[in-house]
Structures are given as structure tokens and as C-alpha cells.
Amino acid sequence: MLSCYRVLDLTNERGLLCGQILGDLGADVIKIEPPGGSPARKIGPFLGDQPHADHSLFWWAYNRNKRSITLDLESGEGREIFDRLVATAHFLIKSDDPGYMAERGLGYRDVSARNPAIVYVSISPFGRDGPKAGYAATDVTLMAASGVMIQTGDDGRPPLRLGVPQAWLHGCADGAVGALIANHERVRSGLGQHVDVSAQQSTALATQFGILAAAIGASGWQRISGGLKVGPLEVPLIWRAKDGFVALSILFGQSLGPFSARLMRYVYDEGGCDAAMRDKDWIGYGDLLFSGNEPAENYTAITRLVAEFVSARTKAELFKAATEHNLLLAPITTIDEVMASPQFAAREYFCEVEHPELARKFRYPGPFAKFGTAPIKYRYRPPTVGEHNREIYRELGLSPDRITELERRGLI
């Protein structure tokens, strides 16, 4: 889909996914690293627990479908070579702090003066303007500043970050979408533009309707481990089963109440509750609770009963019941269970990617979407440091002797 486009990927560990998304869609993504390799290659875990620039699993996760060159952008000669690359490119992605590239003559104004059609994507913590534009940030500070963290953790204890860093991935995905939107305009006008992505803003969208509640002056939810808190109600969403955990909702109203009614009929049929609990008005039950006509303690008693019922059954037993009775219940799978998923197998999701330098193939997560006429292909495994130097620099017209000289002088 994007095979006629070239992307210059100057990102550090913050922005790698953005270029990979465009590469998966067919773009020629050139990963530009400093001589010696990107600092992101030092992030573990590593293959065999042996630190090595070409064995970082973090690097492998976010750099497929890219070609790698090394280039010293701190030198004038390196920037001259970079100008030649800019002339061939359609997109540029960077994820350093605001002002860093401009100080080196590589900001949007500089690059667009050389190539007015280029789409320049900046991914930064808080965007390139505003009082926080120059703030340092980590995943923790971005999750805190976006409002996501206030919703995670136990009631009555400090908030928690998510176990796997997420903030920059939200920014990367929005950066890729922004690049495609800008490209749509470029097809019409022939002009590029600057796509300015704030990871804080991107991550704030992950609060879903929580951020909307604040905007209209409504009360938002409060965190509770494995669920949420709405007024006086503690609503569990994660439940312990006999061999792990399941996600299960016992809620009310026109959309969710019928699921709760079916759940309670199933629990009754299995001898887990009495007829009175089975026959509650689950559609109108929320109104009863919030009006005070039904004490909140009664709902708590129901959840305790269901918790006991669920804990005596395996995830497979509960999921089978969910499919048979149309319940809002799903097993929470481990990574090993994901890898063995019959659903993924049926869709031929996982794929083998060969790493010739290691004489091995590795199992990779598959494409993020299936396209009928232009399927996503893994054309390139994650590149080794400067793997495509000679290939790409020859494309720019540099002679073999010139490339050798640049290597000797440490410029590439």
C-alpha cells in the first residue's frame, strides 16, 4: 500500500513503532542510527541473556520491515549526506526532545525548505509547545500526567503504572495515523506538513470515558484492584478461577443487564444461588441501588457469592459456559496460552522470521491486520547495525571507495 514511499526513521526507543507500522504497510523505512548503533539496542531482554547490539528483543519487537544505516548527524559532512536522503524521502519520523533537531539544522523548517513535500512527524512527551514542552519524561511520568495511572491499582493505596510501558506506543500509533492523514492531503496539494504528536495527549485517550466525565463535570470512576468503583459500589471485573483468572461483568441496564440475568440463571442451575437472586430485575437493578431502595451491601453479597462460584471452576469450564449461555465472561490468558491459541493458529497469525546471522528462525507476532489484495509481509527482519550501509549509500550515488572512506573516518 505504501510501497512507493520512503520513510527516514530517526527515532530513539520512544518512536520505533511508528516507523514499523509504516514499514508493515509497505513503505521503504530507512532506520538511521548513530555510528555504533542506536541506544535502543542496549535495552533488554537479550537473546540468551547475553547483551549484544544485535540481540536485543526490544529492538527486534519494533524494527521489522526496516533497513538500517549508520550516519553521524553531529558532523557537517554527515548532515550533507542526510540532505541527499531527505531529497528522496516522503516521511521523516523523530522522537527526541523539542528543539534538538532544529539546533542541528534538521528541524521541520530546515527539512521542508529542502523538500516541501515531506511529512515530518515529531513524537515528544508533551508536544513542541506549551509550559511542559521542555519537560523530561519517562513512561511513568507520562502515564501519571495523562490520567491513566489514577485509575490503576488498589483502592486506598497509591496508583500503579501498567506493567509493560505503554505511553510511547500510544504516541507512535497516533504518529503513524497522523502521517497517513497528512499524506492524504499531500496527494491532493503536493505539500507536506508537520505532524506534532504529544505522547501525553495520545495516552490520555486511553482513559476512555473517564476523560469525558471530567469534561462534562460528571463524577469519574475510582480505582479498585481488578474492577472499578462507581459511587458506593465496588464492581469487580477480574475474578479468580480454579486455575487462573477470568474477566466477568455483573452490571445492569438495558445493554448489560440481560447478560447478568443469564449469568445468574446459570449460577442457579448449577446450585450456586437461590431463585430470589436469579429473578432479580437486572435491567433496573442499577436504579434500585443508586436510589437507595436496594442496599449496596446486597450487591456486595452477590459478588461474593459469584466469586465463590467462579473460584471452584476452571477457566475452560467457565468459558464453555460463557459460549453456551452467552455470558460476559472470558479467560485471562497467560503468554504461553496466547502462543498456543487455536484462534491464532486458525488465522495463521504467528510467523517464522529467519535471522541468517544467527542461523535460526524465530516465531514472531503476525501482521496487525489482514488485507485481501495487499497483505502485510515481513520483508525484512530487524536489521543489524548498519546492515544496509553499502546498499543504501550506493543508491544515493556514493562510490564504494567513498563509502569505505566514510567508514574509516567513523562517519557511518
C-alpha positions as CSV (number, residue, x, y, z in Angstrom):
1,M,0.0,0.0,0.0
2,L,2.9,2.4,0.8
3,S,5.5,0.8,-1.4
4,C,6.1,3.9,-3.4
5,Y,7.0,5.9,-0.3
6,R,10.3,6.3,1.7
7,V,10.5,7.0,5.4
8,L,13.5,8.3,7.3
9,D,13.3,6.9,10.8
10,L,15.4,8.9,13.2
11,T,13.6,7.8,16.3
12,N,15.1,6.6,19.6
13,E,13.4,4.0,21.7
14,R,10.4,6.3,22.1
15,G,9.3,6.2,18.5
16,L,10.3,2.9,16.9
17,L,6.8,1.5,16.5
18,C,5.7,4.4,14.3
19,G,8.2,3.5,11.5
20,Q,7.4,-0.2,11.9
21,I,3.7,0.4,11.2
22,L,4.5,2.3,8.0
23,G,7.0,-0.4,7.1
24,D,4.4,-3.1,7.6
25,L,2.2,-1.1,5.2
26,G,4.9,-1.4,2.6
27,A,7.0,1.8,2.9
28,D,10.7,1.7,2.4
29,V,11.8,2.6,6.0
30,I,15.4,3.6,6.5
31,K,16.4,3.4,10.1
32,I,19.1,6.0,10.6
33,E,21.4,5.2,13.6
34,P,24.4,6.9,15.0
35,P,27.7,5.1,14.3
36,G,27.9,2.1,16.6
37,G,24.1,1.7,16.7
38,S,21.0,3.1,18.3
39,P,20.9,3.3,22.2
40,A,17.6,1.3,21.9
41,R,19.8,-1.7,21.1
42,K,21.0,-1.7,24.7
43,I,17.6,-2.3,26.0
44,G,16.9,-5.9,27.2
45,P,15.9,-8.6,27.4
46,F,18.6,-10.1,25.1
47,L,18.7,-13.4,23.3
48,G,20.3,-15.9,25.6
49,D,20.6,-13.2,28.3
50,Q,23.8,-12.1,26.5
51,P,23.8,-8.3,25.9
52,H,24.6,-7.6,22.3
53,A,23.5,-4.8,19.9
54,D,22.0,-7.2,17.5
55,H,20.3,-9.5,20.1
56,S,18.0,-7.0,21.9
57,L,14.5,-8.5,21.9
58,F,13.2,-4.9,22.5
59,W,14.9,-3.9,19.2
60,W,13.5,-7.0,17.4
61,A,10.0,-6.1,18.6
62,Y,9.9,-2.7,16.9
63,N,12.2,-2.7,13.9
64,R,11.0,-5.3,11.4
65,N,10.5,-4.1,7.8
66,K,13.3,-1.5,8.1
67,R,16.7,-1.2,6.5
68,S,19.5,0.2,8.8
69,I,22.2,2.7,8.0
70,T,24.6,4.5,10.4
71,L,25.3,8.2,10.0
72,D,26.9,10.8,12.1
73,L,24.4,13.7,12.1
74,E,26.6,15.7,14.5
75,S,29.1,16.3,11.7
76,G,28.6,18.7,8.8
77,E,29.6,16.0,6.3
78,G,27.0,13.7,7.8
79,R,24.3,16.3,7.5
80,E,25.3,16.8,3.9
81,I,24.7,13.2,3.2
82,F,21.5,13.4,5.2
83,D,20.3,16.2,2.9
84,R,20.7,13.8,0.0
85,L,18.5,11.3,1.8
86,V,15.9,14.0,2.5
87,A,15.6,14.7,-1.2
88,T,14.5,11.1,-1.8
89,A,12.1,10.8,1.2
90,H,8.4,11.3,1.7
91,F,8.2,11.0,5.5
92,L,10.6,11.7,8.4
93,I,9.9,10.5,11.9
94,K,11.8,11.7,15.0
95,S,11.2,11.3,18.7
96,D,13.8,13.4,20.5
97,D,13.1,16.4,22.7
98,P,11.6,19.5,21.0
99,G,14.4,21.7,19.7
100,Y,17.0,19.0,19.4
101,M,16.8,18.6,15.7
102,A,16.3,22.3,15.0
103,E,19.6,23.1,16.8
104,R,21.4,20.9,14.3
105,G,19.7,22.4,11.3
106,L,17.4,19.4,10.9
107,G,14.1,20.8,12.2
108,Y,10.9,20.9,10.2
109,R,11.6,24.3,8.7
110,D,15.1,23.2,7.6
111,V,14.0,19.9,6.1
112,S,10.8,21.3,4.4
113,A,12.9,24.0,2.8
114,R,14.9,21.2,1.1
115,N,11.8,19.0,0.4
116,P,8.5,20.9,0.7
117,A,6.5,17.7,0.1
118,I,7.9,15.9,3.2
119,V,5.7,14.9,6.1
120,Y,7.6,15.5,9.2
121,V,6.4,13.6,12.3
122,S,7.5,14.6,15.8
123,I,6.8,12.4,18.7
124,S,7.6,14.0,22.1
125,P,6.4,13.8,25.7
126,F,4.2,16.8,25.8
127,G,4.3,18.3,22.2
128,R,6.5,21.1,20.9
129,D,4.8,24.0,22.7
130,G,3.1,24.8,26.0
131,P,4.6,25.0,29.5
132,K,5.6,21.4,29.6
133,A,7.2,21.2,26.2
134,G,10.7,21.1,27.6
135,Y,10.0,18.7,30.4
136,A,11.8,15.4,30.7
137,A,9.6,12.3,30.8
138,T,9.5,8.6,31.2
139,D,6.7,6.1,30.7
140,V,5.8,6.6,34.4
141,T,5.5,10.4,34.2
142,L,3.5,10.2,31.0
143,M,1.1,7.7,32.5
144,A,0.8,9.9,35.5
145,A,0.3,13.1,33.5
146,S,-2.3,11.6,31.2
147,G,-4.7,10.5,33.9
148,V,-4.3,6.8,33.2
149,M,-2.4,6.0,36.3
150,I,-5.1,7.4,38.7
151,Q,-7.3,4.5,37.5
152,T,-4.9,1.6,38.2
153,G,-4.1,-0.1,41.4
154,D,-5.8,-0.9,44.7
155,D,-8.4,1.3,46.4
156,G,-6.8,3.2,49.3
157,R,-3.3,2.7,48.0
158,P,-1.1,4.7,45.7
159,P,-1.7,4.4,41.9
160,L,0.3,2.0,39.9
161,R,1.8,2.1,36.4
162,L,1.0,-0.6,33.9
163,G,3.5,-3.5,34.0
164,V,4.6,-3.0,30.4
165,P,5.4,0.5,29.1
166,Q,2.6,1.9,27.0
167,A,2.7,5.7,26.7
168,W,5.1,5.9,23.8
169,L,3.3,3.1,21.9
170,H,0.1,5.3,22.0
171,G,2.1,8.2,20.6
172,C,3.7,6.0,17.9
173,A,0.3,4.7,16.7
174,D,-1.1,8.2,16.6
175,G,2.1,9.4,14.8
176,A,1.6,6.7,12.1
177,V,-2.1,7.7,11.7
178,G,-1.2,11.4,11.5
179,A,1.4,10.6,8.8
180,L,-1.2,8.8,6.7
181,I,-3.7,11.7,7.1
182,A,-1.0,14.2,6.1
183,N,-0.1,12.0,3.1
184,H,-3.8,12.1,2.0
185,E,-3.6,15.9,1.9
186,R,-0.2,15.8,0.1
187,V,-1.7,13.6,-2.7
188,R,-4.1,16.5,-3.3
189,S,-1.9,19.5,-2.8
190,G,1.6,18.2,-3.2
191,L,2.7,19.8,0.1
192,G,3.9,18.1,3.3
193,Q,3.3,19.3,6.8
194,H,4.5,18.9,10.4
195,V,2.6,16.3,12.5
196,D,3.2,17.1,16.1
197,V,2.3,14.2,18.5
198,S,2.2,14.6,22.3
199,A,2.5,11.2,24.0
200,Q,0.6,12.7,27.0
201,Q,-2.4,13.5,24.8
202,S,-2.3,10.2,23.0
203,T,-2.2,8.3,26.3
204,A,-5.0,10.4,27.8
205,L,-7.3,8.9,25.2
206,A,-6.7,5.5,26.9
207,T,-8.8,6.8,29.8
208,Q,-11.8,6.2,27.5
209,F,-14.9,7.8,29.0
210,G,-13.0,8.7,32.2
211,I,-11.7,11.8,30.5
212,L,-15.1,12.6,29.1
213,A,-16.7,12.5,32.6
214,A,-14.3,15.3,33.8
215,A,-15.1,17.4,30.7
216,I,-18.8,17.5,31.4
217,G,-18.5,17.9,35.2
218,A,-19.6,14.3,36.0
219,S,-18.0,12.2,38.6
220,G,-15.5,9.7,37.2
221,W,-14.7,6.3,38.4
222,Q,-12.3,5.4,41.2
223,R,-9.7,2.7,41.1
224,I,-10.2,-0.6,42.7
225,S,-7.9,-3.6,42.1
226,G,-9.5,-5.8,39.4
227,G,-12.5,-3.6,38.9
228,L,-13.9,-0.1,39.3
229,K,-15.7,2.0,41.9
230,V,-18.9,3.8,41.0
231,G,-20.3,5.8,43.9
232,P,-20.8,3.3,46.8
233,L,-20.5,0.3,44.6
234,E,-17.3,-1.8,44.1
235,V,-17.7,-3.5,40.8
236,P,-15.3,-6.5,40.3
237,L,-14.2,-7.1,36.7
238,I,-11.4,-9.7,37.4
239,W,-12.2,-12.9,39.2
240,R,-10.0,-15.7,40.5
241,A,-10.9,-19.1,38.9
242,K,-9.6,-22.5,39.9
243,D,-6.6,-22.3,37.6
244,G,-6.1,-18.6,36.9
245,F,-8.4,-15.6,36.3
246,V,-11.3,-14.6,34.2
247,A,-12.9,-11.3,33.2
248,L,-16.6,-11.1,34.2
249,S,-19.1,-8.3,34.4
250,I,-22.2,-8.2,36.7
251,L,-23.8,-5.0,35.7
252,F,-27.2,-3.6,34.9
253,G,-29.2,-1.5,32.4
254,Q,-30.7,-2.3,29.0
255,S,-27.4,-3.2,27.4
256,L,-25.6,-5.1,30.2
257,G,-28.5,-6.3,32.5
258,P,-29.5,-9.2,30.2
259,F,-26.0,-10.7,30.5
260,S,-26.2,-10.5,34.3
261,A,-29.6,-12.2,34.2
262,R,-28.3,-15.1,32.1
263,L,-25.3,-15.4,34.4
264,M,-27.5,-15.7,37.5
265,R,-29.7,-18.3,35.7
266,Y,-26.5,-20.3,35.0
267,V,-25.4,-20.0,38.6
268,Y,-28.8,-21.1,39.8
269,D,-28.9,-24.1,37.5
270,E,-25.5,-25.2,39.0
271,G,-26.8,-24.8,42.5
272,G,-24.9,-21.7,43.3
273,C,-27.7,-19.3,44.3
274,D,-31.4,-19.2,45.2
275,A,-34.4,-18.3,43.0
276,A,-34.7,-14.9,44.5
277,M,-31.2,-13.9,43.4
278,R,-31.8,-15.5,40.0
279,D,-35.0,-13.5,39.4
280,K,-33.8,-10.0,40.4
281,D,-34.6,-7.2,37.9
282,W,-31.1,-7.0,36.5
283,I,-32.1,-4.3,33.9
284,G,-33.4,-2.0,36.6
285,Y,-31.1,-3.1,39.4
286,G,-28.8,-0.1,39.0
287,D,-31.7,2.3,39.6
288,L,-32.6,0.4,42.8
289,L,-29.0,0.6,44.0
290,F,-28.5,4.3,43.3
291,S,-31.9,5.3,44.7
292,G,-31.2,3.5,47.9
293,N,-34.1,1.1,47.6
294,E,-31.6,-1.7,47.4
295,P,-28.7,-1.5,49.9
296,A,-25.2,-1.6,48.3
297,E,-24.4,-4.4,50.7
298,N,-26.8,-6.6,48.8
299,Y,-24.8,-6.2,45.6
300,T,-21.6,-6.9,47.5
301,A,-23.2,-10.1,48.8
302,I,-24.0,-11.1,45.2
303,T,-20.4,-10.5,44.1
304,R,-19.1,-12.6,47.0
305,L,-21.4,-15.5,46.1
306,V,-20.3,-15.3,42.4
307,A,-16.7,-15.1,43.4
308,E,-17.0,-18.4,45.4
309,F,-18.8,-20.0,42.4
310,V,-16.2,-18.9,39.9
311,S,-13.2,-20.0,42.1
312,A,-14.5,-23.6,42.1
313,R,-14.3,-23.9,38.3
314,T,-11.5,-23.8,35.7
315,K,-11.1,-21.2,33.0
316,A,-12.1,-23.7,30.4
317,E,-15.2,-24.7,32.2
318,L,-16.3,-21.1,32.6
319,F,-15.5,-20.2,29.0
320,K,-17.5,-23.2,27.8
321,A,-20.5,-21.9,29.9
322,A,-20.0,-18.4,28.5
323,T,-20.3,-19.6,24.9
324,E,-23.3,-21.8,25.8
325,H,-25.2,-19.2,27.8
326,N,-24.0,-16.0,26.1
327,L,-22.2,-14.6,29.2
328,L,-19.9,-11.6,29.5
329,L,-17.0,-13.8,30.6
330,A,-13.6,-14.5,29.1
331,P,-10.5,-16.3,30.4
332,I,-7.4,-14.1,31.1
333,T,-4.8,-16.0,29.2
334,T,-1.1,-16.4,30.0
335,I,1.6,-15.7,27.4
336,D,2.0,-19.4,26.9
337,E,-1.7,-19.8,26.3
338,V,-1.7,-17.0,23.8
339,M,1.1,-18.7,21.9
340,A,-0.9,-22.0,21.9
341,S,-4.2,-20.2,21.0
342,P,-6.3,-22.2,18.5
343,Q,-7.8,-18.9,17.3
344,F,-4.4,-17.5,16.4
345,A,-3.5,-20.9,14.8
346,A,-6.7,-20.9,12.7
347,R,-5.9,-17.4,11.4
348,E,-2.2,-18.3,10.8
349,Y,-1.2,-15.4,12.9
350,F,2.3,-16.3,14.2
351,C,5.0,-16.5,11.6
352,E,8.6,-17.6,11.4
353,V,11.3,-15.0,10.7
354,E,14.7,-16.1,9.7
355,H,17.8,-14.5,11.2
356,P,20.6,-15.7,8.9
357,E,23.4,-14.2,11.0
358,L,22.2,-16.5,13.8
359,A,21.4,-19.4,11.5
360,R,18.0,-19.6,13.2
361,K,14.3,-18.8,12.7
362,F,12.2,-17.1,15.4
363,R,8.5,-17.1,16.0
364,Y,7.1,-13.6,15.6
365,P,3.7,-12.0,16.2
366,G,2.0,-11.7,12.9
367,P,0.6,-8.7,11.0
368,F,-1.7,-6.3,12.9
369,A,-4.4,-6.6,10.1
370,K,-5.2,-8.9,7.2
371,F,-5.6,-7.2,3.8
372,G,-7.1,-9.2,1.0
373,T,-5.3,-7.7,-2.0
374,A,-2.2,-6.3,-0.4
375,P,-1.3,-8.4,2.6
376,I,1.3,-7.3,5.1
377,K,4.6,-9.1,4.6
378,Y,7.7,-9.2,6.7
379,R,10.1,-8.2,4.0
380,Y,12.9,-7.5,6.4
381,R,13.8,-9.0,9.8
382,P,15.0,-6.4,12.3
383,P,18.3,-5.1,10.9
384,T,21.8,-5.5,12.4
385,V,23.8,-2.3,13.0
386,G,24.4,-0.5,9.7
387,E,23.4,-3.7,7.8
388,H,22.3,-1.8,4.7
389,N,25.0,0.9,4.6
390,R,26.5,-0.1,1.3
391,E,23.2,-0.8,-0.3
392,I,21.6,2.5,0.5
393,Y,24.6,4.7,0.1
394,R,25.2,3.2,-3.4
395,E,21.5,4.1,-4.1
396,L,22.5,7.7,-3.2
397,G,25.3,7.6,-5.7
398,L,28.3,7.2,-3.3
399,S,31.1,5.1,-4.7
400,P,32.4,2.0,-2.9
401,D,35.7,3.9,-2.2
402,R,33.8,6.8,-0.7
403,I,31.7,4.5,1.5
404,T,34.9,2.8,2.7
405,E,36.4,6.2,3.5
406,L,33.3,7.3,5.5
407,E,33.5,4.0,7.4
408,R,37.2,4.5,8.2
409,R,36.6,8.1,9.5
410,G,33.7,6.9,11.7
411,L,31.0,9.0,9.9
412,I,28.9,5.9,9.1
